[in-house]
Amino acid sequence: MLQYSLETIKLIEEGMKTKTIEKYKKDNQIISDDVINVKFDFGVNAIEDDIKKIQKSINDHNKDLEDLLNEDKPNQQEIKNKQKRINNLKSYRKSLKKQQKNNPNNPRFQKMTRQQLRSFMYTNEIKLFGKTYKVYKRSASKSRKGNVLFINKKLYKNMKKWSRLGLDFSEDKEIEFASLLAYESLVLSSLLPNKPLIDIPTKSILLIDDVKSVFKEKVNAVEKNKDGLLEVNERLETIENDLFDGQSLINASYIDGLDQEKGSYLLRNHFYKSNAINTNIQQFLKDYAKKHKIDFDNWYIEDMFGNPIKASNIYYITTPNSLKILKFSNVIGTPKEMYNYWLEHIGSFGICKEEKGSKLGTNDEGEILQQTSYQFLNTFDLSTQKLKELAKYELDYLDKIKNDDETFINHLEKNANEVNANQMYVDLYRRNKKIVHTKMFRDMRAATIRNYKKHVKHGHIRLIGDYNTMVGNPFEMLLHSVKALPVNDNGVLDENYMSVLKDNQVHTTMFEDDIELVSWRNPHTSQSNINIIHNKRESLIDRYFNLTDNIVVVNAIKYPTLSIYSGADFDSDSICIVKSDILKNNAKEFRKKYPVPINKVESDKNTYYPTNANMADIDNKLANDLIGETVNFGQKMLSYYWHRKHNGATDKELKQIQDQVYIAGVLSEISIDKAKKLYNINETKVLNSGRKKVKTPKHFPLFFEYVKQGGSQKFKYAFYDTTMDRLIELINDGKNAIARHNIDVSELVEEYDREKTNREQRIKMVSVAEKKKDAIANVYAKGLDKEEQFLALKDIDEKYDRKIKNLKIKPETMIGTIEIVFGKYKGLAGMIFNILYNKNQELFLNSFKEI
């Protein structure tokens, strides 16, 4: 399943065969078996080991068969099924033995680890669906999961050439291969289906130098020690902030023609990734020319390579940090030659992302709401009383969905989707409000409330605020485009320059002027990653930038903004900003007490010959992703820090624990970063070393039951004196819902003639419901990720809806089926109701009395 992307557009041009499946149409998803996604979850056995396993299985089944035959009244169907299974296994064993005999040295029949299997498949062609495939590419996020795309051999040559922009990355020359693999996949990024491609004439693009702000800051430097492990050293350190890293400016006229005006668009092209900010570029240039008495119509501005660009033609301003192709300039010569080559060969830009507003609604005052995370909440030290005040909106909401029917129905409707029964319950309630008194509805309500409590126990409490896409010092970027920013030959900004925004000042229209706010970015790992910001509405920003409520302008000049936000940049990274005096007052001293951790672990030499064998080597390293274990480790250490702080720990002990929190945070950054650069560090050894240094209790905090990441490890839990565990107790201590009298569903349905009920159809629908329930349980048992689970449930819905699609159901059969559910089949009530609803909504709803 391919998303709509620049890659997909090219694949179709090259003749990729696609099929349209109705359920994927609206999401612009394309189905094809010319491209396949391969996961390396496990290795393979040697063929002789498989033969032995099959023989053991045959022996076990023969014993079972013997037991069946010795029963007093043997079940003939069971005997038949068992014999069939034995015969199938014998046939498979025979097939394997034949393959082994005919081709004993075939490497496919040898035992391979997961890593060996990847190397084998990357360096050989594979056959599937009657087609031959070659390893192709993968995105940075997929590489961390060990997944990769293979492509039909017929498409491989042209698509590989297109992916690399026609450049010859010869296999006998070393390059930064890990970076190439990450950047050639930028064209795979999903594009917004409702937005056109953007054509930017090359004569309108102004490439300017990157600029750094260099200053000293007290930090916690995380670095390798002589044993190859990590240690934390607090000291004064030089910080270098790339002011416009991953950011560009696009003239407003290009955005006027799009369906909906936004303040920023994340653009993709070959080896190019940048967040383009909606800017009045031409207005600024005209204002600047007028102020400095420059003849605008004859004004030329040189780009970073000395190419003159006419000022009246400049509609797009970008920097080398967005232009990844420059990292490979030596393939054809100089950076200037590579830039000119890129300009000659690129096509239209695709839009991948735009800023978005919260979908979590507003409070009674109409203020936007956004939810927190457990990582964020647990970095605060909140008493139960303060936490109760902070979570008031959520606690009140829980009471409402327990006791107020309209609030509960609105909750169901907001969370309705294609694979749940929410809309059926909503429509049923609006037909007959007494449905809330039936056991089926009460059970569903209780389950929904339990799930919502689990949601809150993840640390999801709603506060006033929302996510804002970050824009870095954009007015300074405009000044730099006309050479008006004091920058030295090394691209370093003059330390005496007075920026428009200073220190922790930001500019966002979401909140009023001159107010302090609390902000953070995901991933968020420690107290040091909380930033108290000061909103300053600046007229210069309003004049030249067309921003929305979900964009925030931040300052990275002489202020460690990017480090506080865990190594952020400006290629569409967003921060959550909330208005909360409780959080602000709690975190006021955090910046002094917890200096920001800095990753001082040096990355390794990243050069390889660009071969498939080396690609396998790189991907095997990337696939060893310990991000889940690292997050669990960091959160346990942070919880233990607060627990010991409240229970008599010394400053030395607290520092030792806090250091492990910082190390976990830097390990998380390394895990995210290693798709582009590799580090010679053994994460497992680092984590084990931390566990030895800080002997935490065997039990994990209570909240881990709801948030632990990765693996099937069983944890034991105990209360830690930390904010998240206090939240768990707060939710558990909530009041029960008011009791409701019971109404049997037979009182709610219309009268009908029982003699006219089609019993066969009724039995068929119950049978379908039973099988569908089992199929859904199997999906949940597989532990799929959210997207895969949703698609699997979607498939089940369609499969079982088809089984009764051609049934012509009379009203009597519909009502009769509804009634018997509450006799013999109570456990299937919701499932059968939803099947009937999907079959014929009008007939189903009309089966109930209208009240």
C-alpha positions in Angstrom: 0.0 0.0 0.0 1.7 3.2 -1.2 0.8 6.7 -0.1 0.4 9.4 -2.7 3.9 10.8 -3.1 6.4 12.1 -5.7 7.7 8.6 -5.7 4.3 7.1 -6.5 3.6 9.6 -9.3 6.9 8.5 -10.9 6.3 4.8 -10.3 3.0 5.1 -12.2 4.7 7.0 -15.0 7.2 4.1 -15.3 4.4 1.5 -15.6 3.8 0.3 -12.1 0.6 -1.8 -12.1 -1.9 -0.6 -9.5 -5.3 -1.6 -8.3 -7.9 0.5 -6.7 -9.6 -0.7 -3.6 -12.6 1.3 -2.6 -11.8 1.5 1.1 -8.4 3.1 0.4 -9.7 5.6 -2.2 -10.5 8.5 0.1 -7.1 8.3 1.8 -5.4 8.4 -1.7 -3.7 5.1 -1.0 -2.6 3.0 -4.0 -2.3 -0.8 -3.9 0.4 -2.5 -6.0 2.5 -5.7 -5.9 5.2 -4.1 -8.0 6.5 -2.7 -4.7 6.5 -4.9 -1.5 7.4 -4.1 2.1 9.7 -6.7 3.7 10.0 -7.0 7.4 12.9 -9.0 9.0 11.3 -10.2 12.2 13.2 -13.5 12.5 15.7 -15.7 10.7 15.1 -19.1 9.1 15.9 -22.7 10.1 18.0 -25.0 8.1 15.9 -27.3 5.9 16.9 -30.4 7.9 15.7 -28.7 11.1 12.3 -28.0 9.4 12.1 -31.6 8.3 12.7 -32.7 11.9 10.1 -30.4 13.3 7.5 -31.6 10.7 8.3 -35.2 11.6 7.8 -34.4 15.3 4.5 -32.8 14.5 3.4 -35.9 12.5 4.3 -38.1 15.5 2.3 -36.0 17.9 -0.7 -36.0 15.5 -0.5 -39.8 15.2 -0.7 -40.2 18.9 -3.7 -37.9 19.0 -5.3 -40.0 16.2 -4.6 -43.2 18.2 -6.3 -41.7 21.2 -9.4 -40.7 19.2 -9.7 -44.2 17.6 -9.6 -45.8 21.1 -12.6 -43.7 22.4 -15.9 -45.5 23.0 -17.7 -43.3 20.5 -15.0 -41.7 18.3 -16.0 -38.5 16.6 -15.7 -39.3 12.9 -15.3 -35.7 11.8 -12.4 -35.2 14.3 -10.7 -38.3 13.0 -11.2 -37.2 9.4 -9.7 -33.7 10.2 -6.7 -35.3 12.0 -5.9 -37.7 9.2 -6.1 -34.8 6.7 -3.7 -32.8 8.8 -1.2 -35.7 9.0 -1.4 -36.3 5.2 -0.7 -32.6 4.6 2.3 -32.6 6.8 3.7 -35.8 5.1 3.2 -34.1 1.7 5.1 -31.0 2.9 7.9 -33.2 4.4 8.2 -35.0 1.1 8.4 -31.8 -0.8 11.2 -30.5 1.4 13.2 -33.7 1.2 12.9 -33.5 -2.6 14.2 -29.9 -2.7 17.1 -30.9 -0.3 18.1 -33.8 -2.5 17.9 -31.9 -5.8 19.8 -28.9 -4.6 21.7 -29.7 -1.3 24.0 -26.6 -1.5 21.2 -24.0 -2.1 22.0 -21.2 0.4 18.2 -20.8 0.9 18.2 -24.1 2.7 20.9 -23.1 5.3 20.2 -21.8 8.7 20.3 -18.0 8.8 20.0 -15.4 11.5 17.8 -12.4 10.9 20.9 -10.4 10.0 22.2 -13.1 7.6 18.8 -13.3 6.0 18.8 -9.6 5.4 22.2 -9.7 3.8 21.2 -12.6 1.6 18.0 -11.0 0.4 19.7 -7.6 -0.2 22.4 -9.1 -2.4 20.1 -11.6 -4.3 16.9 -11.2 -6.3 13.8 -12.7 -4.7 10.7 -14.2 -6.4 7.2 -13.7 -5.3 3.8 -13.5 -7.1 5.6 -14.8 -10.2 7.7 -11.6 -10.2 11.4 -10.9 -9.5 12.3 -8.2 -7.0 15.4 -6.3 -6.0 16.0 -4.4 -2.8 15.1 -0.7 -3.3 14.9 1.8 -0.5 13.4 2.6 2.9 12.4 5.7 4.8 14.4 6.7 7.9 11.5 5.7 10.2 11.1 2.3 8.5 14.8 1.6 8.8 14.6 1.8 12.6 12.0 -0.9 12.5 14.1 -3.0 10.1 11.6 -2.7 7.2 12.6 -2.1 3.5 11.0 -1.9 0.1 11.7 -4.3 -2.7 10.7 -3.4 -6.2 9.9 -5.3 -9.4 13.1 -5.8 -11.3 11.6 -4.3 -14.4 11.1 -1.0 -12.6 14.4 -1.0 -10.7 16.9 0.6 -13.1 14.8 3.6 -14.0 13.5 4.2 -10.5 17.0 4.0 -8.9 18.3 6.4 -11.5 15.4 8.8 -10.8 15.7 8.4 -7.0 19.4 9.5 -7.2 18.6 12.3 -9.7 20.6 10.7 -12.4 23.8 10.9 -10.3 26.4 8.2 -10.6 27.2 6.9 -7.1 29.9 4.5 -8.2 30.3 1.4 -6.1 34.1 1.8 -6.1 34.0 5.3 -4.3 33.2 5.7 -0.6 30.4 8.1 0.3 28.2 8.9 3.3 26.1 6.0 2.4 23.7 6.0 5.4 22.9 9.6 4.6 22.3 8.8 0.9 19.9 6.0 1.9 18.0 8.4 4.1 17.9 11.3 1.7 17.1 9.5 -1.5 13.9 8.4 0.3 12.6 11.9 0.9 10.5 11.6 -2.2 8.7 8.7 -0.6 7.0 11.0 2.0 3.3 11.1 1.8 1.9 14.3 0.1 -1.3 16.0 1.2 -3.9 14.7 -1.2 -5.9 18.0 -1.4 -2.9 20.1 -2.3 -1.4 20.6 -5.8 2.3 20.3 -6.5 4.1 23.7 -6.4 6.2 24.8 -9.4 8.9 27.2 -8.3 11.0 28.6 -11.2 14.7 28.2 -10.6 15.2 31.9 -11.3 13.0 32.6 -8.3 15.1 30.6 -5.8 17.6 32.5 -3.7 20.0 30.1 -1.8 21.6 31.9 1.1 24.3 30.7 3.6 23.4 29.0 6.9 24.0 31.2 10.0 25.1 30.1 13.4 24.6 31.7 16.8 27.6 30.7 19.0 27.5 31.3 22.8 28.4 29.8 26.1 25.9 27.9 28.3 26.0 25.8 31.4 25.0 22.3 30.4 25.0 18.7 31.3 27.4 17.2 28.7 26.7 13.6 27.9 29.8 12.0 26.5 31.7 8.7 26.2 34.2 7.8 28.9 37.3 5.6 28.6 35.2 2.4 29.0 33.0 3.3 26.0 30.1 4.0 28.3 28.3 7.4 28.9 28.8 9.8 31.7 27.4 13.3 32.5 29.6 16.3 33.2 28.1 19.7 34.2 30.2 22.5 32.7 30.2 25.7 30.6 29.9 24.6 26.9 29.9 26.3 23.6 26.5 26.0 21.9 26.1 26.4 18.2 22.5 27.0 17.0 21.8 26.8 13.2 19.3 29.6 13.0 17.4 28.6 9.9 18.0 24.8 10.0 15.4 23.1 7.7 13.5 26.3 7.1 12.7 28.3 3.9 10.6 31.4 3.0 8.0 31.3 0.3 6.2 34.3 -1.1 2.6 34.6 -0.2 1.5 34.6 -3.8 2.4 30.9 -4.1 0.1 30.1 -1.2 -2.8 32.2 -2.4 -3.6 29.7 -5.1 -3.8 26.7 -2.7 -7.1 25.4 -1.4 -6.6 26.7 2.1 -4.1 29.3 3.2 -1.7 28.2 5.9 1.3 29.7 7.6 3.7 26.9 6.6 4.1 24.0 4.2 6.6 21.2 4.6 8.0 20.7 1.0 9.7 17.7 -0.5 11.8 17.3 -3.6 14.8 15.2 -4.6 17.3 15.4 -1.7 15.3 18.3 -0.4 13.3 18.8 2.8 12.2 22.2 4.1 9.4 23.9 5.9 8.4 26.9 3.8 7.0 29.8 5.7 4.3 32.0 4.2 6.2 35.3 3.8 5.7 38.6 2.1 9.2 38.4 0.5 8.5 40.9 -2.3 7.1 43.4 0.2 10.2 43.1 2.4 12.5 43.6 -0.6 10.6 46.6 -1.8 10.6 48.1 1.7 14.3 47.5 2.1 15.1 49.0 -1.4 13.0 52.1 -0.6 14.7 52.6 2.8 18.2 52.2 1.4 17.5 54.1 -1.9 18.1 51.1 -4.1 16.6 50.9 -7.6 14.3 47.9 -7.1 13.7 47.2 -10.8 17.4 46.9 -11.4 18.5 45.3 -8.1 20.3 42.0 -8.3 21.1 39.9 -5.1 23.8 37.3 -5.2 23.1 33.8 -3.9 25.7 32.0 -1.7 27.6 30.9 -4.9 27.7 34.4 -6.3 24.9 33.8 -8.9 23.0 37.1 -9.4 19.2 36.8 -8.9 17.0 39.7 -9.8 15.2 41.0 -6.6 11.8 41.2 -8.4 12.1 37.5 -9.3 12.9 36.3 -5.8 9.9 34.2 -4.4 11.7 31.5 -2.5 14.6 31.7 -0.1 16.3 28.6 1.2 19.6 27.4 2.8 22.0 24.5 2.4 20.7 22.7 5.5 17.5 22.0 3.5 19.4 21.0 0.4 20.8 17.5 1.2 22.3 17.0 -2.2 25.2 19.3 -1.3 26.5 16.7 1.0 27.4 14.7 -2.1 28.9 17.5 -4.1 32.2 15.6 -4.7 30.3 13.2 -7.0 30.4 15.8 -9.7 32.7 18.5 -8.5 32.1 21.6 -6.3 29.1 22.5 -4.2 28.2 25.2 -6.8 28.3 22.7 -9.6 26.1 20.3 -7.6 23.6 23.1 -6.8 23.4 24.1 -10.5 22.9 20.4 -11.4 20.1 20.1 -8.8 18.3 23.2 -10.2 18.5 21.7 -13.7 17.1 18.3 -12.8 14.4 18.9 -10.1 10.7 19.0 -10.9 7.7 20.3 -8.8 7.8 20.5 -5.1 5.3 18.4 -3.1 3.5 19.4 0.1 3.8 16.9 2.9 2.5 18.7 5.9 0.9 21.9 7.1 0.3 23.2 10.6 -2.9 21.8 12.2 -5.2 22.8 15.0 -6.3 20.5 17.9 -9.2 18.1 17.4 -9.8 17.9 21.1 -12.3 20.8 21.2 -12.5 23.8 23.5 -13.5 24.5 27.1 -16.6 26.5 28.1 -14.8 29.8 27.4 -14.0 28.7 23.9 -10.3 28.2 24.5 -8.5 25.5 22.5 -7.5 22.3 24.3 -4.6 20.0 23.8 -3.6 16.9 25.8 -0.4 16.3 27.7 1.7 13.1 27.7 3.0 11.0 30.5 6.6 11.9 29.7 5.7 15.6 30.1 3.7 15.3 33.3 6.2 13.1 35.0 8.9 15.8 34.7 6.9 18.0 37.1 6.8 17.6 40.9 3.1 18.1 41.5 1.3 17.4 44.8 -2.0 15.5 44.7 -3.9 18.7 45.3 -2.1 20.6 42.5 -2.6 17.7 40.2 -6.3 17.6 41.0 -6.5 21.3 40.1 -4.5 20.8 36.9 -6.6 17.8 35.8 -10.0 19.4 36.8 -11.3 19.5 33.2 -10.5 15.8 32.7 -11.9 14.7 36.1 -15.1 16.7 35.5 -15.4 15.2 32.0 -15.1 11.7 33.4 -17.9 12.4 35.8 -20.0 13.7 32.9 -19.5 10.7 30.6 -20.5 8.5 33.5 -23.7 10.3 34.4 -24.7 12.7 31.6 -26.2 10.9 28.6 -25.8 13.7 26.1 -22.1 14.2 27.0 -21.5 10.4 26.6 -23.2 10.3 23.3 -21.2 13.3 22.0 -18.1 11.4 23.2 -19.0 8.4 21.2 -19.7 10.5 18.1 -16.4 12.3 18.3 -14.6 9.0 18.5 -16.6 7.1 15.9 -14.7 5.5 13.0 -15.0 2.8 10.4 -14.1 -0.1 12.7 -16.1 0.7 15.9 -19.8 0.6 16.7 -20.0 4.2 18.1 -22.2 5.6 15.3 -24.6 2.7 15.7 -25.1 3.5 19.4 -25.4 7.2 18.7 -28.1 6.7 16.1 -29.9 4.2 18.3 -29.9 6.6 21.2 -31.3 9.4 19.0 -34.1 7.0 18.0 -34.9 5.7 21.5 -33.2 7.3 24.5 -34.3 4.5 26.8 -31.6 2.3 25.2 -29.3 3.7 27.9 -31.1 1.5 30.4 -30.4 -1.8 28.6 -27.6 -4.1 29.9 -26.0 -4.0 26.5 -25.7 -0.2 26.5 -24.6 -0.1 30.1 -21.9 -2.7 29.5 -20.7 -0.8 26.5 -20.7 2.5 28.5 -18.7 0.9 31.3 -16.2 -0.5 28.8 -15.9 2.9 27.1 -15.3 4.7 30.4 -12.7 2.1 31.4 -10.9 2.7 28.1 -11.1 6.5 28.7 -9.7 6.1 32.2 -6.8 4.2 30.6 -6.4 7.0 28.1 -6.1 9.5 31.0 -3.7 7.2 32.8 -1.4 7.6 29.9 -1.0 11.1 31.1 -3.5 12.6 28.6 -5.1 15.5 30.4 -6.4 18.4 28.5 -5.1 21.9 29.1 -5.5 25.3 27.4 -3.1 25.3 24.5 -2.1 23.4 21.3 0.8 22.3 19.2 2.6 25.1 17.2 5.0 24.6 14.3 8.3 26.3 15.1 9.7 29.1 12.9 13.2 30.3 13.8 14.2 33.9 13.7 12.5 34.5 10.3 13.0 38.3 10.2 16.8 37.7 10.6 16.5 35.3 7.6 15.0 38.1 5.5 17.8 40.4 6.6 20.4 37.8 5.7 18.9 37.4 2.2 19.9 41.1 1.5 23.3 40.7 3.3 22.1 43.0 6.2 22.9 40.5 9.0 26.3 40.9 10.6 27.8 37.5 9.9 31.5 36.6 9.7 33.2 34.5 7.0 32.5 31.3 9.0 28.8 32.0 9.0 28.7 33.0 12.7 26.4 35.9 13.8 28.0 38.8 15.6 27.5 38.3 19.3 26.4 42.0 19.7 23.5 41.7 17.3 20.2 42.6 18.9 17.6 40.2 17.6 13.9 41.0 17.2 13.0 38.3 19.7 15.4 37.9 22.7 16.2 35.0 25.0 13.0 33.0 25.7 10.6 35.4 23.8 8.3 33.9 21.2 5.6 35.3 18.9 2.3 33.4 18.6 -1.2 34.7 17.9 -2.7 31.8 19.8 -2.2 33.6 23.1 -2.4 37.2 24.3 0.7 39.5 24.4 3.1 39.6 27.3 2.2 36.3 29.0 4.4 33.5 30.2 3.6 30.0 28.9 4.9 26.5 29.3 6.2 24.6 26.3 7.7 21.2 25.4 8.5 19.1 22.4 8.3 15.3 21.8 10.5 13.4 22.5 10.5 14.8 26.0 12.7 13.1 28.6 13.7 15.4 31.5 13.0 18.5 33.5 15.6 20.3 31.4 13.3 20.0 28.3 10.6 22.2 29.7 10.8 25.8 28.4 9.0 28.7 30.1 8.4 31.1 27.2 7.3 34.8 27.1 4.9 35.7 24.3 5.8 39.0 22.6 3.7 40.1 19.7 6.1 41.8 17.3 4.8 44.2 14.6 7.8 43.4 12.2 6.8 39.7 12.2 3.1 40.5 11.6 4.1 42.7 8.6 6.2 40.2 6.7 4.9 36.8 7.8 1.4 35.4 7.3 1.2 33.1 10.3 -1.7 31.3 11.9 -2.5 30.4 15.5 -0.7 27.1 15.2 2.7 28.7 14.3 5.2 30.1 16.8 8.2 32.2 16.0 11.0 31.3 18.4 14.5 32.7 19.1 17.7 30.6 18.8 20.1 33.6 19.0 22.1 33.3 22.2 19.5 31.1 23.8 19.6 27.2 23.8 16.1 26.7 22.2 17.1 23.8 20.0 18.9 21.9 22.9 16.0 22.5 25.3 13.7 20.9 22.7 15.9 17.8 22.4 17.9 18.6 19.3 15.0 20.3 17.4 15.3 22.1 14.1 13.0 24.1 11.9 11.9 21.6 9.3 8.3 21.5 10.7 9.2 20.4 14.3 6.4 21.5 16.6 6.1 22.3 20.3 3.1 22.2 22.6 2.3 25.4 24.3 0.0 25.5 27.3 -1.3 28.2 29.6 -1.0 27.0 33.2 0.1 28.8 36.3 0.4 25.5 38.2 2.9 24.1 35.7 4.7 27.5 35.2 5.2 28.0 38.9 6.4 24.4 39.4 9.0 24.6 36.6 10.1 28.2 37.2 13.5 27.1 38.7 14.0 24.1 36.4 16.4 25.8 34.0 18.8 26.7 36.9 18.4 23.4 38.7 18.6 21.1 35.7 20.9 22.5 33.0 20.0 21.2 29.5 21.7 17.9 28.5 23.8 18.1 25.4 24.8 15.1 23.2 28.6 15.2 23.0 28.9 11.7 21.7 30.8 11.8 18.4 29.4 10.0 15.4 31.5 7.6 13.5 33.1 7.9 10.1 30.0 7.3 7.9 31.6 6.3 4.6 30.9 3.1 2.8 31.0 1.8 -0.8 27.4 2.2 -2.0 26.7 -1.5 -2.4 23.7 -3.6 -1.4 25.9 -5.6 0.9 26.8 -2.4 2.8 23.2 -1.3 2.8 22.3 -4.6 4.6 25.1 -3.9 7.1 23.8 -0.4 7.8 20.2 -1.6 8.1 21.2 -4.4 10.4 22.7 -1.8 12.7 19.7 0.5 12.5 17.2 -2.3 13.0 18.6 -3.0 16.5 16.3 -0.3 17.8 16.2 0.0 21.6 14.1 3.1 21.7 11.3 1.4 23.7 13.7 0.0 26.3 15.5 3.3 26.5 12.2 5.2 27.1 11.2 2.7 29.8 14.6 3.0 31.5 14.5 6.8 31.4 11.0 7.0 32.8 11.7 4.6 35.6 14.8 6.6 36.6 12.9 9.8 36.5 10.1 8.3 38.6 12.7 7.0 41.1 14.4 10.4 41.2 11.2 12.1 42.4 10.5 9.1 44.7 13.9 9.4 46.4 13.7 13.2 46.5 10.6 12.9 48.7 12.0 10.1 50.8 15.3 11.4 52.2 17.9 11.0 49.4 21.2 12.9 49.5 22.1 15.4 46.7 24.8 12.9 45.6 22.3 10.1 45.2 19.8 12.4 43.3 22.5 13.5 40.9 23.5 9.9 40.2 19.9 9.1 39.3 19.3 12.3 37.3 22.4 11.6 35.3 20.8 8.3 34.0 17.7 10.4 33.0 20.0 12.6 30.9 21.8 9.6 29.4 18.5 8.0 28.4 17.5 11.2 26.7 20.7 11.4 24.7 20.3 7.7 23.8 16.8 8.5 22.4 18.3 11.3 20.3 21.0 8.9 19.0 18.3 6.3 18.1 16.4 8.9 16.1 19.5 10.3 14.5 21.2 7.0 13.5 19.3 6.6 10.2 21.6 9.5 8.9 24.7 9.0 11.0 26.1 6.0 13.0 27.5 5.9 16.5 30.0 3.5 17.9 28.2 2.9 21.1 26.6 -0.2 22.7 23.2 1.0 24.0 22.5 -2.3 25.8 25.8 -1.9 27.8 25.1 1.7 28.6 21.6 0.8 29.9 22.9 -2.1 31.9 25.7 0.1 33.4 23.0 2.6 34.5 21.0 -0.2 36.2 24.1 -1.2 38.1 24.9 2.3 39.2 21.3 3.0 40.4 19.7 0.0 41.9 16.0 0.9 41.5 13.3 -1.4 43.0 12.3 -4.4 40.9 8.8 -3.1 40.8 7.9 -0.5 38.2 5.8 2.6 38.8 2.0 2.1 38.7 1.6 4.1 35.5 3.9 1.7 33.6 1.0 -0.7 33.3 -0.5 1.8 30.7 2.6 3.3 29.0 5.4 0.8 28.9 6.9 0.5 25.4 8.0 -2.5 23.4 8.3 -6.2 24.2 6.1 -8.7 26.1 8.0 -8.4 29.3 5.7 -8.8 32.4 6.3 -6.0 35.0 5.3 -5.9 38.6 4.1 -2.5 39.9 4.2 -0.5 43.0 3.5 3.2 44.0 6.3 5.7 43.3 6.1 9.1 44.8 5.9 10.7 41.4 3.3 12.8 39.5 2.1 10.1 37.2 1.5 7.6 40.0 -0.5 10.3 41.8 -2.6 10.7 38.7 -3.3 6.9 38.6 -4.5 7.1 42.2 -6.6 10.2 41.5 -8.4 8.4 38.6 -8.9 5.2 40.6 -10.4 7.2 43.5 -13.1 8.7 41.2 -16.8 8.3 42.1 -18.9 5.5 40.5 -21.6 6.3 38.0 -25.2 6.7 39.2 -27.2 3.4 39.2 -29.8 3.0 36.4 -32.9 0.7 36.4 -32.9 -2.1 33.8 -35.0 -2.2 30.7 -35.2 -5.3 28.6 -34.7 -4.6 24.9 -38.0 -6.3 24.1 -39.8 -3.3 25.6 -38.0 -1.0 23.1 -38.7 -2.8 19.8 -41.8 -2.5 17.7 -44.5 -5.2 17.7 -44.0 -7.8 15.0 -45.4 -11.1 13.7 -43.1 -13.8 15.0 -44.4 -16.3 12.5 -42.9 -14.2 9.6 -39.3 -14.4 11.0 -36.8 -16.1 8.8 -35.1 -18.5 11.2 -32.3 -19.5 8.8 -31.4 -15.8 8.2 -31.4 -15.2 11.9 -29.1 -18.2 12.6 -26.8 -17.1 9.7 -26.4 -13.6 11.2 -25.6 -15.0 14.7 -23.0 -17.3 13.1 -21.4 -14.4 11.2 -21.3 -12.4 14.5 -19.6 -15.3 16.3 -16.9 -15.7 13.6 -16.4 -11.9 13.4 -15.9 -11.7 17.1 -13.2 -14.4 17.0 -11.5 -12.7 14.0 -11.3 -9.4 15.8 -9.9 -11.1 18.9 -7.2 -12.6 16.8 -6.2 -9.2 15.4 -5.9 -7.7 18.9 -3.8 -10.7 20.0 -1.2 -10.0 17.2 0.2 -6.8 18.8 0.1 -4.9 15.5 0.9 -1.2 15.3 -2.1 1.2 15.2 -2.2 1.6 11.4 -1.8 -2.1 10.7 -4.4 -3.0 13.3 -6.9 -0.4 11.9 -6.5 -1.8 8.4 -6.9 -5.4 9.6 -10.1 -4.5 11.4 -11.3 -2.7 8.3 -10.7 -5.9 6.3 -12.7 -8.0 8.8 -15.6 -5.6 8.7 -15.8 -5.8 4.9 -15.3 -9.6 4.9 -18.2 -10.3 7.3 -20.5 -7.6 6.0 -20.2 -9.3 2.6 -21.4 -12.6 4.1 -24.8 -11.2 4.6 -24.8 -8.6 1.8 -27.2 -10.5 -0.4 -29.7 -11.4 2.3 -33.1 -9.7 1.8 -34.1 -9.2 5.4 -37.8 -8.5 6.3 -38.7 -6.2 9.2 -39.9 -9.2 11.2 -36.5 -11.0 10.8 -34.7 -7.8 11.8 -36.7 -7.4 15.0 -36.7 -11.1 15.8 -32.9 -11.2 15.5 -32.6 -8.1 17.8 -34.8 -9.8 20.4 -33.0 -13.2 20.5 -29.7 -11.5 21.1 -30.9 -10.7 24.6 -31.8 -14.3 25.3 -29.3 -16.9 24.2 -26.6 -14.6 22.7 -26.1 -11.7 25.2 -22.4 -11.8 24.8 -22.8 -11.0 21.1 -25.3 -8.2 21.5 -23.1 -5.3 20.4 -21.5 -7.3 17.5 -24.9 -8.5 16.1 -26.4 -5.0 16.5 -23.6 -3.5 14.5 -23.8 -6.2 11.8 -27.6 -5.5 11.5 -26.9 -1.7 11.5 -24.3 -2.0 8.7 -26.6 -4.3 6.7 -29.6 -1.8 6.7 -29.4 1.2 8.9 -32.9 2.4 8.2 -34.6 -1.0 8.8 -32.5 -1.6 11.9 -33.3 1.8 13.5 -37.0 1.5 12.6 -37.2 -1.7 14.5 -37.1 0.4 17.7 -39.9 2.5 19.0 -39.2 6.2 18.4 -39.1 8.1 21.7 
